[in-house]
Amino acid sequence: NKLFIYSQTRGSEAAGIAINTGKSIDVYKKAGSPKEFVKSLDYKNVFSNSIKTYIENKNNSTSTNSLSIIGHSRLVTNGYQSENKNNQPVVIPGIVGIHNGIITNHSKLWNANKDLTKETDLDTEIFLRILKREIDNKINLKTSLKEIYSQIIGTASTAIFFEEYSNLLLSTNTGSLFYLNNKDKSLFLFASERFILKKIIASNIIGEKILESEIRQLDAF
């Protein structure tokens, strides 16, 4: 919750979360600030039910998947937050993702990719749709991302879950993604700004000493 609240500086018009339990990807989003979002009963219910699903799946299978969570606080650029489909995470078949930044040529990209279905007013959607099509065509992730970033005009830092893979994908063309691990690598945190992770370290909620120097910046495409 603190990571969510500290991220409110990125936007306070809508908030959302996606939780990958290894069995399902559970999504909840709504208009409003992250601070109010984490207080809501619906958020608490989604979170607790997802944790329960993860524990049950872990106990009843040989899965080694970790519990993964991505969250987003939104500053509206495209699409009204009153229409919940325009809030993040964005869900398309097979993929759930969040995006910080603005893709200024999204209309041109939709026109150039008539085979793709547009369901929201978000520039994020075209990024995810092209990525999913590339993957479906058996093109590897790195090559797919390079191709997408070569096509877009603007900024895109993303965090993406896939239904068929257990991995969390992080990517950026600006370097605006920062991350850290604890010593035994049982915990991985990321944020769009370094100061957010610094606040997490200072709050001592991790339960062990982590130095600010251990915060890393993701390489940009």
C-alpha positions as CSV (number, residue, x, y, z in Angstrom):
1,N,0.0,0.0,0.0
2,K,2.8,2.4,0.8
3,L,4.4,1.9,-2.7
4,F,1.0,2.7,-4.2
5,I,0.5,5.8,-2.1
6,Y,4.1,7.1,-2.7
7,S,3.3,6.8,-6.4
8,Q,0.4,9.2,-6.2
9,T,2.7,12.0,-7.4
10,R,2.5,10.3,-10.8
11,G,-1.2,11.0,-11.0
12,S,-4.3,11.0,-8.7
13,E,-7.3,10.8,-11.1
14,A,-7.5,7.0,-11.2
15,A,-5.8,4.0,-9.8
16,G,-5.6,0.3,-10.5
17,I,-3.9,-3.0,-9.6
18,A,-3.2,-6.4,-11.2
19,I,-2.2,-9.4,-9.2
20,N,-0.6,-12.4,-10.9
21,T,-1.3,-15.4,-8.6
22,G,0.2,-18.0,-10.9
23,K,-3.4,-19.3,-11.5
24,S,-5.1,-16.0,-12.5
25,I,-4.4,-12.3,-13.1
26,D,-6.8,-10.4,-11.0
27,V,-7.5,-6.8,-11.9
28,Y,-9.3,-3.9,-10.1
29,K,-9.3,-0.3,-11.1
30,K,-11.4,2.8,-10.6
31,A,-11.4,6.6,-10.8
32,G,-9.9,8.3,-7.7
33,S,-6.6,8.7,-5.9
34,P,-4.4,5.8,-4.9
35,K,-4.8,6.9,-1.2
36,E,-8.6,6.5,-1.4
37,F,-8.2,3.4,-3.7
38,V,-6.3,1.4,-1.1
39,K,-8.9,2.2,1.6
40,S,-11.8,0.8,-0.5
41,L,-13.5,-2.4,0.5
42,D,-13.4,-3.7,-3.1
43,Y,-9.7,-3.3,-3.2
44,K,-9.2,-5.1,0.1
45,N,-11.4,-7.9,-1.1
46,V,-9.6,-8.3,-4.4
47,F,-6.2,-8.2,-2.7
48,S,-7.1,-10.8,0.0
49,N,-8.8,-13.1,-2.4
50,S,-5.8,-13.0,-4.7
51,I,-3.5,-13.8,-1.8
52,K,-5.7,-16.7,-0.9
53,T,-5.7,-18.0,-4.5
54,Y,-1.9,-17.7,-4.6
55,I,-1.4,-19.7,-1.4
56,E,-3.9,-22.4,-2.5
57,N,-2.2,-22.7,-5.9
58,K,1.2,-22.9,-4.3
59,N,0.1,-25.6,-1.8
60,N,-1.7,-27.7,-4.3
61,S,0.8,-27.7,-7.2
62,T,4.5,-27.9,-8.0
63,S,4.4,-24.3,-9.3
64,T,7.4,-22.1,-8.4
65,N,5.7,-18.9,-9.5
66,S,6.1,-15.9,-7.3
67,L,3.2,-13.6,-6.3
68,S,3.5,-10.6,-8.6
69,I,1.7,-7.2,-8.3
70,I,1.7,-4.2,-10.6
71,G,-0.1,-0.9,-9.8
72,H,-0.8,2.3,-11.6
73,S,-1.7,5.8,-10.5
74,R,-3.1,7.8,-13.5
75,L,-2.7,11.3,-14.7
76,V,-5.3,11.5,-17.5
77,T,-3.9,12.2,-21.0
78,N,-6.1,10.1,-23.3
79,G,-9.6,8.8,-22.4
80,Y,-11.8,10.0,-19.6
81,Q,-11.2,8.2,-16.2
82,S,-15.0,8.1,-15.7
83,E,-15.1,5.3,-18.3
84,N,-13.3,2.5,-16.4
85,K,-12.0,0.9,-19.6
86,N,-9.8,3.9,-19.9
87,N,-8.1,3.3,-16.6
88,Q,-5.1,1.1,-16.0
89,P,-4.1,-1.7,-15.9
90,V,-5.2,-2.3,-19.5
91,V,-6.6,-5.7,-20.2
92,I,-6.6,-7.4,-23.6
93,P,-6.8,-11.1,-24.4
94,G,-3.7,-12.7,-23.0
95,I,-2.0,-9.6,-21.6
96,V,-2.5,-7.2,-18.7
97,G,-0.3,-4.1,-18.7
98,I,0.4,-0.6,-17.3
99,H,2.1,2.3,-19.0
100,N,3.6,5.6,-18.0
101,G,4.2,8.1,-20.7
102,I,2.5,9.4,-23.8
103,I,2.5,7.8,-27.3
104,T,1.8,10.8,-29.5
105,N,1.3,8.9,-32.8
106,H,-1.2,6.3,-31.5
107,S,-3.8,7.3,-34.1
108,K,-1.3,6.8,-36.9
109,L,-0.4,3.4,-35.5
110,W,-4.1,2.3,-35.3
111,N,-4.5,3.4,-39.0
112,A,-1.4,1.3,-39.9
113,N,-2.6,-1.7,-38.0
114,K,-6.2,-2.2,-39.2
115,D,-6.1,-5.9,-38.2
116,L,-6.1,-4.9,-34.5
117,T,-9.2,-4.2,-32.5
118,K,-9.5,-0.9,-30.6
119,E,-11.6,-1.0,-27.4
120,T,-10.3,2.0,-25.4
121,D,-9.2,5.6,-25.9
122,L,-5.8,4.8,-24.4
123,D,-2.5,5.1,-26.3
124,T,-1.4,2.2,-24.1
125,E,-3.7,-0.2,-25.9
126,I,-2.0,0.0,-29.3
127,F,1.4,-0.9,-27.6
128,L,-0.1,-4.0,-26.0
129,R,-2.0,-5.0,-29.1
130,I,1.1,-4.9,-31.4
131,L,3.1,-6.7,-28.8
132,K,0.5,-9.5,-28.5
133,R,0.4,-9.9,-32.2
134,E,4.1,-10.2,-32.5
135,I,4.3,-12.8,-29.8
136,D,1.4,-14.8,-31.4
137,N,3.5,-14.7,-34.6
138,K,6.3,-16.4,-32.7
139,I,8.6,-13.4,-32.6
140,N,10.7,-13.2,-29.4
141,L,10.0,-10.5,-26.8
142,K,13.2,-8.6,-27.3
143,T,12.8,-8.3,-31.1
144,S,9.1,-7.5,-30.6
145,L,9.9,-4.7,-28.2
146,K,12.6,-3.2,-30.4
147,E,10.2,-3.1,-33.3
148,I,7.4,-1.4,-31.2
149,Y,9.7,1.2,-29.8
150,S,11.0,2.0,-33.3
151,Q,7.4,2.7,-34.4
152,I,6.2,4.8,-31.5
153,I,6.7,8.5,-31.1
154,G,6.7,9.5,-27.5
155,T,7.5,7.8,-24.2
156,A,6.6,4.4,-22.9
157,S,7.6,2.7,-19.6
158,T,5.6,-0.5,-19.2
159,A,5.0,-3.4,-16.8
160,I,3.2,-6.4,-18.4
161,F,1.8,-9.7,-17.3
162,F,1.2,-12.6,-19.8
163,E,-1.4,-15.3,-19.2
164,E,0.8,-17.9,-20.8
165,Y,4.1,-16.9,-19.1
166,S,4.9,-16.5,-15.4
167,N,7.3,-13.6,-16.0
168,L,6.8,-9.9,-15.4
169,L,8.0,-7.8,-18.4
170,L,9.4,-4.4,-17.7
171,S,10.5,-2.1,-20.6
172,T,11.2,1.6,-21.1
173,N,12.5,4.0,-23.8
174,T,13.3,6.7,-21.3
175,G,15.0,4.9,-18.4
176,S,12.1,5.9,-16.1
177,L,12.0,2.5,-14.4
178,F,13.9,1.8,-11.2
179,Y,14.1,-1.5,-9.2
180,L,15.7,-3.2,-6.3
181,N,16.0,-6.7,-4.8
182,N,16.5,-7.8,-1.2
183,K,19.6,-9.8,-0.4
184,D,18.2,-13.3,-1.0
185,K,16.2,-12.0,-4.1
186,S,12.9,-13.1,-2.6
187,L,11.6,-9.6,-3.1
188,F,11.6,-7.4,-6.2
189,L,10.2,-3.9,-6.2
190,F,10.0,-1.4,-9.1
191,A,8.8,2.2,-9.5
192,S,8.8,4.9,-12.1
193,E,10.9,7.2,-10.0
194,R,13.9,6.6,-7.8
195,F,12.6,8.7,-4.9
196,I,9.6,6.3,-4.5
197,L,12.0,3.4,-3.8
198,K,14.0,5.6,-1.5
199,K,10.9,6.3,0.5
200,I,10.2,2.5,0.7
201,I,13.7,1.9,2.0
202,A,13.4,4.7,4.5
203,S,10.1,3.4,5.8
204,N,11.7,0.1,6.9
205,I,8.7,-1.9,5.7
206,I,10.9,-4.3,3.8
207,G,12.2,-5.7,7.1
208,E,15.9,-5.7,6.3
209,K,18.6,-3.1,5.5
210,I,18.8,-2.2,1.9
211,L,21.1,0.7,0.7
212,E,19.9,3.4,-1.6
213,S,22.9,2.5,-3.8
214,E,21.3,-0.8,-4.5
215,I,18.5,0.9,-6.5
216,R,19.1,0.1,-10.2
217,Q,17.8,1.9,-13.3
218,L,16.4,-0.2,-16.2
219,D,18.3,0.2,-19.5
220,A,16.2,2.1,-22.1
221,F,15.5,0.8,-25.6
